[in-house]
Amino acid sequence: MFMATMEEPSMLRYSIAFPLLCTHFSRCVHPMCPEEYPHLKAIALGMCNKFLEEMARQTSACVMDACAEQHNLSEQHCASTVSKARNKKTMKQPAKKGEPERDKPGAESQRKDRTLTTNMDKLHLVLAELSLSLNHVPNFTVFEHTVTPAEYLSSHLETRFTKAIVAIAGYSQATQEVARPSEVLVGLSAYVTFIQSLGQLVGLDTGRIIRSVLLQQTQPRDAAGDQTLTTIYTNWYLEALLRQASTGAIVLAPALQAFTTVPREGEPPFSAAEFSDISDGTSPEEDYKVACLLLVFVAVSLPLLASDPASVYNTEMDGEASPRPRVPSPGRVPMTLTPTVSHLVCAGNPVVTGAPWPQRWGQQDPGLEGGGGP
């Protein structure tokens, strides 16, 4: 009966009745038959554990399937869709005739009738029903043992999440193929975002689950003794990339700040730049923060330069801070200056420059011939 309940989506919310039924076993004990107490206790705890393990297993499987669906909506998967649309527009046949047709992004929201349900609809329905069942009671007692249903789900989620992270890397020891770090990061972000949203359905400490799993990935082995991302990528960089670099097939390009593959026969089956480009792991948000820090540095430095007697920024003309050319001392080599920013406000004092600075120290600035500022 329990398995039939777990197979029917409309009955999932009532599945918690089976573990709660085990709490009544203690009322079947009679003082006249004390020998029955150990047997009833073992049966009640065993059945309760079995029911909750199955509920947690099915819920965690549903969560991981939903995470995989979210990962498939990543922007990096739109290249094939754009290519197919272009080939269809230009009336060109695709290169592979046997390629299966893939759903376009947004197809999960297109339906002519509400009775038509997508895979994501089914997953959300099952997850909502199971979450309602697990949240029915925070805990209950079975023969003086306190049982918390959410902890079963937390344990299963931690195990499945760990396996899913390693599966995202797609490491093959035979072919030495592995996903790019940026691709793993995109998949990991999709999984973490969905797991964090579970806090709205189930009383889980999702932050603890994520921290525990990611902390295990920084070690050579996880709690189950399996390989982690640290071990996979360490071995791959040592065996695949650095070994090719020792033979000259891959060289370091200082201008690109990355390794690059030397074009020749028998070159590696992967592009070294895709796995060693430091800009690949950055984001627009991080670039924006760096730009803001650079502007702060410039804003703080300009007043200090203006107060320095030896600086070209210290001359004031008509109340405006404006650079004036200085006559070089005898024996001093002329230097080339670069144009300044047009308008820069620093600590409430505007620094306004009109025409570019003179290209040589000995030239006269046309803007200063009349004695006024720019």
C-alpha positions in Angstrom: 0.0 0.0 0.0 2.9 2.4 0.7 4.5 1.8 -2.7 1.1 2.4 -4.4 0.8 5.7 -2.5 4.3 6.8 -3.6 3.4 6.1 -7.3 0.3 8.2 -7.3 1.1 12.0 -7.3 -2.2 12.9 -5.8 -1.6 10.6 -2.8 1.9 11.8 -2.0 0.8 14.3 0.6 -0.7 11.6 2.7 2.4 9.3 2.7 3.5 10.7 6.1 0.6 8.7 7.6 2.7 5.5 7.3 5.6 6.7 9.5 3.1 8.3 11.9 1.4 4.9 12.2 4.5 3.5 13.8 4.1 5.9 16.8 1.1 3.8 17.9 3.0 0.6 18.3 4.1 1.6 21.8 0.4 1.5 22.9 0.2 -2.1 21.9 2.5 -3.1 24.8 1.0 -4.6 27.9 2.7 -5.0 31.3 1.6 -8.6 31.3 3.8 -9.3 28.2 7.1 -7.5 28.6 8.8 -9.8 26.2 6.9 -8.2 23.3 8.4 -4.7 23.9 11.9 -5.3 22.2 10.2 -7.0 19.2 7.6 -4.2 18.7 10.3 -1.6 19.2 12.5 -3.0 16.5 9.6 -3.5 14.1 8.3 0.1 14.6 11.7 1.7 14.2 12.6 -0.4 11.2 9.4 0.3 9.4 9.5 4.0 10.2 13.0 4.3 9.0 12.1 2.4 5.8 9.1 4.7 5.0 11.1 7.9 5.6 14.1 6.7 3.6 11.9 6.0 0.6 10.2 9.4 0.9 13.5 11.2 1.2 15.0 9.2 -1.7 12.1 10.1 -4.0 12.1 13.7 -2.9 15.9 14.1 -3.5 15.6 12.5 -6.9 12.9 15.0 -7.8 15.1 17.8 -6.6 18.1 16.7 -8.6 16.0 16.2 -11.8 14.6 19.8 -11.4 18.2 21.1 -10.9 19.2 19.3 -14.1 16.3 21.0 -15.9 17.4 24.4 -14.7 21.0 23.6 -15.8 19.7 22.9 -19.3 18.2 26.4 -19.5 21.7 27.9 -19.3 22.7 30.4 -21.9 25.6 28.3 -23.2 23.1 25.8 -24.6 21.5 28.3 -27.0 24.3 28.0 -29.6 22.7 24.9 -31.2 19.3 26.6 -31.3 20.7 29.7 -33.0 22.6 27.6 -35.5 19.4 25.6 -36.4 17.4 28.8 -36.8 20.1 30.2 -39.1 20.3 27.1 -41.2 16.5 27.0 -41.5 16.4 30.6 -42.6 19.0 30.1 -45.3 17.5 26.8 -46.4 20.6 24.9 -45.6 20.6 21.3 -44.4 22.3 20.6 -41.1 25.6 18.8 -41.1 24.2 15.8 -39.1 21.0 14.3 -40.5 20.5 12.0 -37.5 20.8 14.8 -34.9 17.7 14.6 -32.6 15.4 17.6 -32.4 15.9 19.7 -29.3 13.4 21.9 -27.6 13.9 25.6 -27.9 14.2 27.7 -24.8 10.8 28.7 -23.5 9.1 25.6 -24.9 8.2 24.6 -21.3 5.9 27.7 -21.1 4.1 27.2 -24.4 0.9 25.2 -24.2 -2.5 25.2 -25.9 -4.3 23.6 -23.0 -3.6 23.7 -19.3 -4.1 19.9 -19.1 -0.8 19.6 -21.1 1.9 19.3 -18.5 5.6 19.5 -19.1 8.4 17.6 -17.3 9.1 20.7 -15.1 5.4 20.9 -14.2 5.4 17.3 -13.0 8.6 17.7 -11.0 7.2 20.8 -9.3 4.0 19.0 -8.5 5.7 15.9 -7.0 8.1 18.1 -5.1 5.3 20.2 -3.6 3.3 17.2 -2.6 6.3 15.5 -0.9 7.3 18.7 0.8 3.8 19.0 2.2 4.0 15.5 3.6 7.5 16.0 5.1 6.4 19.3 6.7 3.3 17.8 8.2 5.1 17.5 11.6 8.5 18.7 12.5 9.3 15.6 14.6 7.5 12.7 16.3 8.4 10.0 18.8 8.7 6.3 18.2 9.5 4.2 21.3 11.4 7.1 23.0 13.2 7.9 19.8 12.7 11.3 18.3 12.4 11.2 14.5 12.8 14.3 12.3 11.6 13.7 8.7 13.5 16.7 7.3 16.8 15.2 8.4 16.3 12.2 6.2 15.9 14.5 3.2 18.9 16.5 4.2 21.1 13.4 4.3 19.9 12.2 0.9 20.3 15.6 -0.7 23.9 16.0 0.5 24.8 12.6 -1.0 23.1 13.2 -4.3 24.4 16.8 -4.6 27.9 15.6 -4.1 27.5 13.0 -6.9 25.9 15.6 -9.2 28.8 18.0 -8.9 31.3 15.4 -9.9 29.0 14.4 -12.8 28.9 18.0 -14.1 32.6 17.8 -14.6 32.2 14.9 -17.0 35.7 13.6 -16.4 36.7 10.5 -18.5 40.0 9.0 -17.4 40.3 6.9 -20.6 40.0 9.9 -23.0 41.2 12.6 -20.6 38.1 14.7 -21.3 36.8 17.1 -18.7 34.4 20.1 -18.8 35.8 23.6 -18.7 35.8 25.2 -15.2 33.5 27.9 -16.4 30.9 25.3 -17.5 31.2 23.5 -14.2 30.6 26.9 -12.4 27.5 27.6 -14.4 26.0 24.1 -13.6 27.0 24.5 -10.0 25.2 27.9 -9.8 22.0 26.4 -11.2 22.1 23.6 -8.7 22.8 25.9 -5.7 20.1 28.3 -6.7 17.4 25.7 -6.9 18.5 24.0 -3.6 18.4 27.4 -1.9 14.8 27.8 -3.0 13.8 24.5 -1.2 13.7 26.5 2.0 10.4 27.8 0.9 8.9 24.3 0.7 10.7 22.2 3.3 12.2 23.2 6.7 15.7 22.5 5.6 19.0 24.3 6.5 20.0 24.6 2.8 23.0 26.7 3.7 24.5 23.9 5.8 23.9 21.4 3.0 25.6 23.6 0.4 28.5 24.5 2.7 29.1 20.9 3.7 29.1 19.6 0.1 31.3 22.4 -1.3 33.7 22.0 1.6 34.1 18.3 0.8 34.9 19.3 -2.8 38.0 21.1 -1.6 39.4 17.9 -0.2 41.0 14.9 -2.1 38.1 12.6 -1.1 34.6 13.3 0.0 32.7 11.7 3.0 32.0 8.6 0.9 35.6 8.2 -0.2 34.9 9.2 -3.8 36.9 11.6 -6.0 36.1 15.3 -5.8 36.5 18.2 -8.2 39.8 19.0 -6.6 41.2 15.6 -7.3 39.8 15.5 -10.8 41.1 18.8 -12.0 44.5 18.4 -10.2 45.0 15.1 -12.0 43.8 16.4 -15.3 46.1 19.5 -15.2 49.1 17.3 -14.3 48.4 14.5 -16.7 47.0 16.4 -19.7 47.9 20.0 -19.7 51.3 20.2 -18.0 52.6 17.0 -19.6 51.8 18.5 -23.0 53.5 21.7 -21.9 56.7 19.8 -21.0 56.8 18.4 -24.5 56.3 21.8 -26.2 52.8 21.1 -27.5 51.5 23.8 -25.2 53.3 27.0 -24.4 52.6 29.9 -22.0 51.6 33.2 -23.8 52.4 36.1 -21.5 50.4 38.5 -23.7 47.3 36.4 -23.4 48.0 35.5 -19.7 47.1 31.9 -20.6 48.5 28.7 -22.1 48.0 28.2 -25.8 48.3 25.2 -28.1 51.1 25.2 -30.7 49.5 24.3 -34.1 51.3 21.2 -35.3 50.6 17.5 -36.1 49.5 15.4 -33.1 48.3 18.5 -31.2 46.2 17.9 -28.0 42.5 17.2 -28.5 41.6 20.3 -26.4 42.4 24.0 -26.5 44.7 24.9 -23.7 43.5 28.5 -23.6 40.0 27.3 -22.7 41.3 25.8 -19.5 43.9 28.4 -18.4 42.4 31.8 -19.4 42.2 33.8 -16.1 39.5 36.0 -17.6 37.2 33.0 -18.1 36.4 32.8 -14.4 35.6 36.5 -14.0 32.2 38.1 -14.3 30.9 41.6 -15.2 30.2 42.2 -11.5 33.8 41.5 -10.6 35.0 43.7 -13.5 32.7 46.5 -12.3 34.2 46.2 -8.7 37.7 46.4 -10.1 36.8 49.5 -12.1 35.3 51.2 -9.1 38.4 50.5 -7.0 40.5 51.9 -9.8 38.4 55.1 -9.8 38.7 55.4 -6.1 42.5 55.1 -6.4 42.6 57.8 -9.0 40.3 60.1 -6.9 42.5 59.7 -3.8 45.8 60.1 -5.7 45.0 63.3 -7.6 44.8 65.6 -4.5 48.1 64.2 -3.2 49.7 64.9 -6.6 48.2 68.4 -6.6 49.8 69.2 -3.3 53.2 67.8 -4.3 55.5 70.7 -5.4 57.4 68.4 -7.7 54.2 67.3 -9.5 52.8 68.9 -12.7 49.4 68.9 -11.1 50.2 71.5 -8.5 49.7 74.7 -10.6 46.4 76.5 -10.2 45.1 79.0 -12.8 42.1 81.2 -12.1 41.0 79.0 -9.2 41.0 75.8 -11.4 43.4 73.1 -11.0 45.1 72.9 -14.4 48.4 71.5 -15.5 51.0 74.0 -16.7 54.0 73.0 -18.7 57.2 73.2 -16.9 60.6 74.1 -18.4 62.9 71.2 -18.0 66.1 71.7 -16.2 69.4 71.5 -18.1 70.4 68.0 -19.0 66.9 66.7 -18.4 65.5 64.4 -21.1 62.1 65.6 -22.5 59.3 63.2 -21.7 56.1 62.5 -23.6 52.8 63.1 -21.7 49.5 61.5 -22.4 46.2 63.4 -22.6 44.2 63.6 -19.4 40.5 62.9 -18.6 38.2 65.7 -19.6 36.2 66.0 -16.3 37.0 64.3 -13.0 35.5 65.3 -9.7 37.6 64.5 -6.7 36.7 65.2 -3.1 34.4 68.0 -4.2 37.1 69.8 -6.2 36.6 69.7 -10.0 39.7 69.0 -12.0 38.9 70.3 -15.5 41.2 70.1 -18.4 40.4 71.3 -21.9 42.8 70.6 -24.6 45.3 67.7 -24.3 48.5 68.4 -22.5 51.5 69.4 -24.6 53.3 66.6 -26.1 56.7 67.9 -25.1 57.8 69.6 -21.9 59.3 72.6 -23.8 56.1 73.4 -25.8 53.8 76.2 -24.9 50.2 75.3 -24.1 47.9 77.3 -26.5 45.3 77.5 -23.8 47.7 79.4 -21.5 48.8 82.1 -24.0 46.0 84.5 -22.9 46.8 84.0 -19.2 43.6 82.2 -18.5 42.7 78.6 -17.8 41.3 76.2 -20.3 
